[in-house]
Amino acid sequence: MAREKTKKPGKARQVVDFDNNDHLVELFGENDAHLARIEDEINVALISRGNQIFVEGDKDNCKQAVRILSDLYTRLEKGLAVTLGEVDGAIRMVRAGRATASDRESQIITPKRNIAPRSPAQADYIRALKNSEMTFGLGPAGTGKTYLAVAMAVAAMNNGEIERIVLSRPAVEAGERLGFLPGDLREKVDPYLRPLYDGLYDCMPGDQVNKRLERGEIEVAPLAYMRGRTLANSFVILDEAQNTTPVQMKMFLTRMGDNSRVVVTGDPSQIDLPSGTASGLIEAQRILAGVKGIEFVEFSDADVVRHALVSRIVRAYNADDKKKMVDAKKPAAKRAASKEKSKK
C-alpha cells in the first residue's frame, strides 16, 4: 500500500510499504541496480529504509514509479524472477498506460520459466499467438519475435495442444556455398538456425529438447525442405521471413494442416535477397491484410528488449536511413549548393 504527501505544487512524496522483507533484495537488485534504473528512466528519487521505499519527484512520475515497484513486487510474491530485463519491461508497460504483466493470462508458461511481456507490442503479440491460427511478427531484431514464438510453441506442446514443433529459416546467407560446408545437412544449416535452438533450450530442459529432436517431435529444417509437405497437429515457425521470395512464402503458408498454428517472423528493413528480388514477407503483408484468422503485430525500436544500448543503436541507424532518403530526394543542384555552403 502507498500513501502520498504533497511537498509543493507539482511535487510529491509517496511511501511504499512491503510486507515481505525476503523479496526486497531481489526487488532492489544487486547494488540497488533496479532502483537506479527506475530513478534514471522515470526521473524520481528512490530512498529505501527498512521495508519502505520513499518515492520523490513529479507527481505523475511518482505514480508511475509506485506502479512499477508494485508490479515487480507482485511478480516476486508469485515466485517469478525479477531481473533488469523485467524492470525495463515494467517501465515500458507503465509508460504506455498498459496493464502490468504480473497476471497469468498475459504470460507464456513453459517448463523452465514463465515469460511475461516486456513491451506493449509484446503483450499484443502474446495475445495474437494465443488467439490466432496464423500470426506475423514484424520488426527489428531484439524485440522478442522469435523467442516468444518458440516459447509459445513449447507451451503448446507441453499442454498437449500439438504433437510437433517445426522451426524453419531460409538459409539465404549460405546460398549455393551451403554444399561446401563440412558435415551432414543438420551440421550445415545449424549455424543459421541457432536462434531457434537457443529459444528451445531456454524454455525446455535440455534433455527433453534432445529427446524430442531425436524422435522428430521437434524438427529444425531449412525452408527448402518444407515443399510438398502438409503439417498437421503442429506449431510451425518461419523465422527471418523477409528473406523468402513470394513463391517460397506462398509455399510455406500453404503447408498448414489441421490443428496447426503458424507464426511468421521477420524484419522488412533487413532483406538479404539479391537486388531486385521481391520479399515474400512484404508481399504477404499486403495480400493477407484483413484475412480472417491472420493477425499482424508490428514492433518498433521502442520494443527492443536487449541491452538498453541496442535500442539506441537501432534508433540511430533508423535516423541515419531516414536522412539518407531525404538527401536522395534533394535535387543535385541543391545538394551541391548545400555542400558549398558547409565548406564556407
SULCORMO-V523132 format. One record per residue. RES is the residue in one small letter. PHI is phi in whole degrees, -180 to 180 (* if undefined). Layout:
# SULCORMO-V523132
res:RES phi:PHI
res:RES phi:PHI
This chain:
# SULCORMO-V523132
res:m phi:*
res:a phi:-133
res:r phi:-132
res:e phi:-112
res:k phi:-125
res:t phi:-80
res:k phi:-92
res:k phi:-161
res:p phi:-50
res:g phi:83
res:k phi:-112
res:a phi:-150
res:r phi:-135
res:q phi:-125
res:v phi:-117
res:v phi:-108
res:d phi:-100
res:f phi:-117
res:d phi:-76
res:n phi:-111
res:n phi:-66
res:d phi:-63
res:h phi:-86
res:l phi:-70
res:v phi:-61
res:e phi:-69
res:l phi:-64
res:f phi:-75
res:g phi:85
res:e phi:-63
res:n phi:55
res:d phi:58
res:a phi:-64
res:h phi:-69
res:l phi:-65
res:a phi:-63
res:r phi:-65
res:i phi:-64
res:e phi:-58
res:d phi:-66
res:e phi:-80
res:i phi:-101
res:n phi:63
res:v phi:-132
res:a phi:-108
res:l phi:-117
res:i phi:-125
res:s phi:-98
res:r phi:-140
res:g phi:63
res:n phi:-99
res:q phi:-122
res:i phi:-125
res:f phi:-92
res:v phi:-111
res:e phi:-127
res:g phi:152
res:d phi:-57
res:k phi:-56
res:d phi:-66
res:n phi:-64
res:c phi:-61
res:k phi:-61
res:q phi:-64
res:a phi:-62
res:v phi:-63
res:r phi:-62
res:i phi:-64
res:l phi:-62
res:s phi:-65
res:d phi:-65
res:l phi:-66
res:y phi:-65
res:t phi:-62
res:r phi:-57
res:l phi:-64
res:e phi:-64
res:k phi:-89
res:g phi:83
res:l phi:-95
res:a phi:-77
res:v phi:-126
res:t phi:-115
res:l phi:-62
res:g phi:-64
res:e phi:-67
res:v phi:-63
res:d phi:-61
res:g phi:-63
res:a phi:-63
res:i phi:-63
res:r phi:-62
res:m phi:-64
res:v phi:-68
res:r phi:-60
res:a phi:-82
res:g phi:71
res:r phi:-95
res:a phi:-61
res:t phi:-69
res:a phi:-99
res:s phi:-91
res:d phi:-81
res:r phi:-65
res:e phi:-63
res:s phi:-89
res:q phi:-105
res:i phi:-107
res:i phi:-98
res:t phi:-116
res:p phi:-59
res:k phi:-101
res:r phi:-160
res:n phi:-98
res:i phi:-111
res:a phi:-107
res:p phi:-66
res:r phi:-112
res:s phi:-159
res:p phi:-57
res:a phi:-65
res:q phi:-64
res:a phi:-63
res:d phi:-65
res:y phi:-67
res:i phi:-62
res:r phi:-61
res:a phi:-65
res:l phi:-61
res:k phi:-79
res:n phi:-109
res:s phi:-107
res:e phi:-75
res:m phi:-137
res:t phi:-127
res:f phi:-109
res:g phi:-110
res:l phi:-120
res:g phi:153
res:p phi:-69
res:a phi:-63
res:g phi:89
res:t phi:-94
res:g phi:89
res:k phi:-58
res:t phi:-72
res:y phi:-59
res:l phi:-68
res:a phi:-65
res:v phi:-65
res:a phi:-60
res:m phi:-66
res:a phi:-64
res:v phi:-63
res:a phi:-62
res:a phi:-65
res:m phi:-68
res:n phi:-64
res:n phi:-88
res:g phi:77
res:e phi:-77
res:i phi:-135
res:e phi:-103
res:r phi:-150
res:i phi:-113
res:v phi:-121
res:l phi:-114
res:s phi:-141
res:r phi:-149
res:p phi:-76
res:a phi:-87
res:v phi:-63
res:e phi:-61
res:a phi:-80
res:g phi:55
res:e phi:-74
res:r phi:-75
res:l phi:-54
res:g phi:-67
res:f phi:-91
res:l phi:-75
res:p phi:-72
res:g phi:96
res:d phi:-81
res:l phi:-57
res:r phi:-63
res:e phi:-69
res:k phi:-71
res:v phi:-95
res:d phi:-53
res:p phi:-58
res:y phi:-83
res:l phi:-108
res:r phi:-54
res:p phi:-59
res:l phi:-70
res:y phi:-62
res:d phi:-58
res:g phi:-63
res:l phi:-61
res:y phi:-69
res:d phi:-79
res:c phi:-108
res:m phi:-139
res:p phi:-53
res:g phi:-56
res:d phi:-66
res:q phi:-67
res:v phi:-59
res:n phi:-63
res:k phi:-64
res:r phi:-69
res:l phi:-65
res:e phi:-64
res:r phi:-84
res:g phi:82
res:e phi:-74
res:i phi:-120
res:e phi:-123
res:v phi:-120
res:a phi:-150
res:p phi:-67
res:l phi:-57
res:a phi:-58
res:y phi:-87
res:m phi:-87
res:r phi:-61
res:g phi:84
res:r phi:-101
res:t phi:-123
res:l phi:-104
res:a phi:-102
res:n phi:51
res:s phi:-132
res:f phi:-111
res:v phi:-114
res:i phi:-122
res:l phi:-110
res:d phi:-101
res:e phi:54
res:a phi:-70
res:q phi:-64
res:n phi:-98
res:t phi:-96
res:t phi:-84
res:p phi:-56
res:v phi:-66
res:q phi:-63
res:m phi:-63
res:k phi:-61
res:m phi:-59
res:f phi:-65
res:l phi:-63
res:t phi:-88
res:r phi:-81
res:m phi:-62
res:g phi:-113
res:d phi:-63
res:n phi:52
res:s phi:-122
res:r phi:-127
res:v phi:-124
res:v phi:-126
res:v phi:-121
res:t phi:-124
res:g phi:177
res:d phi:-119
res:p phi:-60
res:s phi:-90
res:q phi:-125
res:i phi:-89
res:d phi:-105
res:l phi:-70
res:p phi:-56
res:s phi:-53
res:g phi:93
res:t phi:-89
res:a phi:-71
res:s phi:-88
res:g phi:-64
res:l phi:-68
res:i phi:-65
res:e phi:-66
res:a phi:-63
res:q phi:-62
res:r phi:-72
res:i phi:-75
res:l phi:-96
res:a phi:-58
res:g phi:90
res:v phi:-73
res:k phi:-61
res:g phi:93
res:i phi:-116
res:e phi:-127
res:f phi:-109
res:v phi:-123
res:e phi:-107
res:f phi:-107
res:s phi:-131
res:d phi:-63
res:a phi:-68
res:d phi:-97
res:v phi:-64
res:v phi:-113
res:r phi:-83
res:h phi:-52
res:a phi:-54
res:l phi:-66
res:v phi:-61
res:s phi:-62
res:r phi:-68
res:i phi:-64
res:v phi:-60
res:r phi:-63
res:a phi:-64
res:y phi:-66
res:n phi:-63
res:a phi:-64
res:d phi:-67
res:d phi:-61
res:k phi:-65
res:k phi:-63
res:k phi:-64
res:m phi:-65
res:v phi:-65
res:d phi:-62
res:a phi:-67
res:k phi:-84
res:k phi:-71
res:p phi:-59
res:a phi:-56
res:a phi:-64
res:k phi:-66
res:r phi:-65
res:a phi:-65
res:a phi:-65
res:s phi:-63
res:k phi:-65
res:e phi:-62
res:k phi:-66
res:s phi:-67
res:k phi:-68
res:k phi:-70
